[in-house]
Amino acid sequence: MGRLDREKIKTIWDRLEKAKIFNIGELASLLTCSVPNARLKLKQWQAYTSYNQNGKYYTLPQVPRFDDHGLWRYRNVAFSRHGNLKKTVIHLVSVAPAGLSGKQLGEILGLSPQSFLHHFRQCSGIHREKHDGVFIYFSDVDKVYEKQLQERTSVAGRSAIVTLSDPEAVLILVAVIRQHGISAEEILALPEIKKSKITLSAVKGFMAYHGLLKKTPDFRP
């Protein structure tokens, strides 16, 4: 590839800006150069790479209008201010006040959770554990994790308190007092609880809110 003058670069940039997104073949054709040299230009220009579509699309840094999550989508191609999919997921999880479920991550990213979450079962930067049968993704930074867990516990507890009547709350408290260390599942199996319509989620949320439920992180892949 010969040296490109400023006018030629400006013409190419104008065309790429108008197109908004492009692939490596299109760029190599415009530059009349090899694919490796075109990739060098992308690096020099600090272009963004799509986090979906197998990372085959690019956009110039001045083109995206990122949303509050730092994401931008053009047609069905998505880009992130934070970099590739891994870096983006780690960022989204780390700034979420109460962590994020797979469904929430999928909704934010515009991706099917099944298409990418298997990469984050054991991922540096993320701690995954089950809450009420659903995997929640937290930061693996201790101080951040503790705040996120506290917020999620608080939200679950507030929800449980709303759904439980006073007599139902008393039943749970009596069970905890009588049988120290009893689990939410064991409480739900008690005859007096079975007669009610209390759900396992409500029991866990109530116990967590009052500090009666031990957290059991799930580190399984």
SVG drawing of the C-alpha trace seen along z (x, -y; Angstrom):
<svg xmlns="http://www.w3.org/2000/svg" viewBox="-54 -17 58 48">
<polyline fill="none" stroke="black" stroke-width="0.4" points="0.0,0.0 1.4,-3.3 1.3,-6.4 -2.1,-8.0 -2.4,-11.7 -4.7,-13.6 -7.3,-14.2 -7.5,-10.5 -7.9,-9.6 -10.6,-12.3 -12.5,-10.9 -12.3,-7.4 -13.4,-8.6 -16.3,-10.5 -17.5,-7.4 -17.1,-5.2 -18.9,-7.7 -21.8,-7.7 -21.9,-3.9 -21.7,-3.9 -20.5,-0.3 -18.2,1.7 -16.2,5.0 -12.5,5.6 -12.9,6.5 -14.7,3.2 -12.0,1.2 -9.1,3.0 -10.8,2.3 -11.1,-1.4 -7.5,-1.6 -6.4,0.7 -4.3,2.6 -4.0,6.1 -6.3,7.2 -3.4,7.1 -2.6,3.5 -6.3,2.6 -6.3,4.0 -3.4,1.9 -5.3,-1.2 -8.3,-0.1 -5.9,0.0 -4.5,-3.4 -7.9,-4.9 -9.1,-3.3 -12.1,-1.9 -14.7,0.1 -15.3,3.7 -18.8,5.2 -19.5,7.4 -21.9,9.5 -21.9,10.9 -18.6,12.6 -16.9,9.2 -16.7,8.8 -18.0,5.2 -16.3,2.0 -17.2,-1.6 -15.1,-4.8 -14.9,-6.3 -16.9,-9.4 -19.9,-7.5 -21.6,-5.7 -24.0,-7.5 -23.7,-5.3 -26.6,-4.9 -26.4,-5.0 -24.9,-1.5 -22.2,-2.5 -23.8,-0.5 -24.8,-1.4 -26.6,0.6 -26.9,0.0 -29.4,2.3 -28.5,5.7 -24.9,4.9 -24.0,3.9 -20.9,2.0 -19.7,1.2 -17.7,-1.7 -16.1,0.9 -14.6,3.1 -15.5,6.7 -18.3,8.8 -16.3,10.1 -15.1,6.6 -18.6,5.3 -20.3,8.0 -17.7,7.5 -18.3,3.7 -22.1,4.1 -22.0,6.6 -19.6,4.5 -21.7,1.3 -25.1,3.0 -26.3,2.1 -27.6,5.6 -25.8,7.7 -27.6,8.9 -29.4,12.1 -28.7,13.7 -32.0,12.5 -31.2,8.9 -27.8,9.1 -29.4,10.5 -32.0,7.6 -29.3,5.0 -27.0,6.4 -29.8,7.4 -28.5,11.0 -30.0,14.4 -28.5,15.4 -28.0,18.9 -25.7,17.6 -23.0,16.1 -23.5,16.9 -21.7,20.2 -18.5,18.2 -19.0,16.6 -19.4,19.6 -15.9,19.1 -14.7,15.7 -12.2,13.4 -14.0,10.2 -17.3,12.0 -18.7,14.1 -21.8,16.2 -24.1,17.6 -27.7,18.9 -30.5,16.9 -33.8,18.5 -32.9,21.0 -31.5,18.3 -27.9,17.5 -27.0,13.9 -23.7,12.4 -21.9,10.1 -18.5,8.4 -15.7,10.6 -14.3,7.5 -15.1,8.2 -16.3,4.7 -18.4,4.3 -19.8,7.9 -20.8,7.2 -22.7,4.0 -24.4,5.8 -25.4,8.7 -26.8,6.5 -28.9,4.5 -30.2,7.7 -31.0,9.1 -32.8,5.9 -34.9,5.9 -35.8,9.5 -36.7,8.9 -38.9,5.9 -40.7,7.9 -41.2,10.8 -42.5,8.5 -45.0,7.1 -46.3,10.6 -46.3,12.1 -49.1,11.4 -48.3,10.8 -49.5,14.3 -47.3,15.9 -44.2,13.8 -44.8,15.0 -45.0,18.6 -41.6,18.3 -40.0,16.6 -41.4,19.2 -39.9,21.9 -36.5,20.3 -36.6,19.8 -37.6,23.3 -35.2,24.9 -32.0,22.9 -30.3,23.2 -33.4,24.4 -33.3,23.8 -36.0,22.1 -36.8,25.4 -37.2,27.1 -39.5,24.3 -41.6,24.7 -42.0,28.4 -43.4,27.8 -47.1,28.8 -48.2,25.4 -46.5,23.7 -47.8,26.2 -51.3,25.1 -50.6,21.6 -49.8,20.3 -46.3,19.1 -43.8,19.6 -40.1,20.6 -39.1,17.3 -41.1,15.4 -39.5,17.5 -36.0,17.0 -36.5,13.3 -37.9,12.8 -35.1,14.7 -32.4,12.9 -33.9,9.5 -33.7,10.3 -30.2,11.9 -31.6,15.4 -30.4,17.0 -26.9,18.1 -25.7,17.3 -24.4,20.3 -22.4,19.2 -22.4,21.6 -19.0,21.9 -19.9,24.7 -19.1,24.2"/>
</svg>
